[in-house]
Amino acid sequence: QVQLVESGGGLVQPGGSLRLSCAASGNIFRINAMGWYRQAPGKQRELVAAMPSGGSTNYADSVKGRFTISRDNAKNTVYLQMNSLKPEDTAVYYCNVEVTSWRPGNLAVDNYWGQGTQVTVSA
């Protein structure tokens, strides 16, 4: 089993910055893809930023140039630096991690979600 712990959300004024963190622990052979999603009230969960195992990154058009995803492989942690925040960025942010784990006799790939952290952008 793998546990994800998110931190860094909060209340910030428009134009401000926040940095989200998501640390993975447990039965980890290798962390493959890592990403951040968000869900605003009354809306579907959407991809914000992703970092597949190859090291490339991709972003939702609405956050390009403002958000940056990064990872620290030694700490099994993914970050989301959010700058120039706007009220429309208000949502619960979830990290998502694809992990290769040990199983008796082989390896298995599973997908995990963090518990979510609230980001509120308001004056």
C-alpha positions in Angstrom: 0.0 0.0 0.0 1.1 3.6 -0.7 0.1 6.7 1.2 0.1 10.2 -0.2 0.2 13.3 2.1 -0.6 16.7 0.6 0.2 20.0 2.1 0.5 23.7 1.2 -3.1 24.8 0.5 -4.7 27.9 2.0 -6.2 31.3 1.4 -4.3 33.7 -0.8 -5.1 37.0 -2.4 -5.3 37.4 -6.2 -1.8 37.6 -7.6 -0.3 35.7 -4.8 1.6 32.4 -4.7 1.3 29.0 -3.1 3.4 25.8 -3.2 1.7 22.5 -2.9 3.5 19.3 -1.9 2.6 15.7 -2.1 4.8 13.1 -0.4 4.5 9.4 -1.2 5.5 6.6 1.2 5.0 2.9 1.6 5.5 0.0 -0.8 7.3 1.9 -3.6 9.6 0.2 -6.1 9.4 3.1 -8.5 7.2 6.2 -8.9 6.1 6.5 -12.5 3.9 9.5 -13.4 3.0 12.2 -11.0 0.4 14.9 -11.5 -2.0 17.5 -10.0 -5.7 17.7 -10.5 -8.3 20.2 -9.2 -12.0 20.2 -8.6 -14.0 23.4 -8.2 -17.5 23.3 -6.7 -20.1 22.1 -9.2 -17.4 21.2 -11.7 -15.6 18.0 -12.8 -12.1 17.2 -11.7 -9.6 18.4 -14.2 -5.9 17.9 -14.9 -3.8 20.9 -13.9 -0.2 19.6 -14.5 1.4 16.3 -15.1 4.9 14.9 -15.2 5.1 11.5 -16.8 8.0 9.1 -16.1 10.0 10.5 -19.1 10.5 13.8 -17.4 8.4 15.9 -19.7 5.6 18.1 -18.3 2.3 19.2 -19.6 -0.2 21.8 -18.3 -3.7 22.9 -18.6 -4.0 25.9 -20.9 -5.5 27.9 -18.0 -2.3 27.6 -15.9 0.5 27.7 -18.5 3.1 30.2 -17.6 1.8 30.5 -14.0 2.1 27.0 -12.5 5.2 24.8 -12.4 5.2 21.1 -11.5 8.4 19.5 -10.2 9.5 16.3 -8.4 12.1 15.3 -6.0 12.8 11.6 -6.7 14.9 11.1 -3.6 12.0 12.3 -1.4 9.2 10.7 -3.5 7.6 14.1 -3.6 5.9 16.2 -6.3 5.4 19.9 -6.0 3.1 22.4 -7.7 4.3 26.0 -7.6 1.4 28.3 -8.3 2.1 32.0 -9.1 -0.2 34.8 -10.2 -3.1 33.1 -8.7 -6.6 34.0 -9.8 -10.0 33.6 -8.2 -10.8 31.0 -10.8 -8.0 28.8 -9.5 -10.0 28.3 -6.3 -10.6 24.5 -5.9 -9.6 21.4 -4.0 -6.3 20.2 -5.5 -5.4 16.5 -5.6 -2.1 14.9 -6.4 -2.2 11.7 -8.4 0.7 9.2 -8.5 1.3 6.0 -10.5 3.5 3.6 -8.5 5.1 0.4 -9.2 5.0 -1.7 -6.1 6.3 -5.1 -4.9 3.9 -8.0 -4.9 4.8 -11.6 -4.0 6.8 -12.8 -7.0 6.3 -9.8 -9.2 5.7 -6.1 -9.5 2.3 -4.3 -10.0 1.3 -0.8 -11.1 -1.3 1.1 -9.2 -2.7 4.6 -9.2 -3.2 6.6 -6.0 -4.9 9.9 -5.1 -4.0 12.3 -2.3 -6.6 13.5 0.2 -7.0 16.9 -1.4 -6.0 20.3 -0.2 -8.2 23.5 -0.5 -6.8 26.5 -2.4 -8.9 29.6 -2.1 -8.0 32.8 -4.0 -9.9 35.7 -2.8 -9.5 39.3 -1.8 
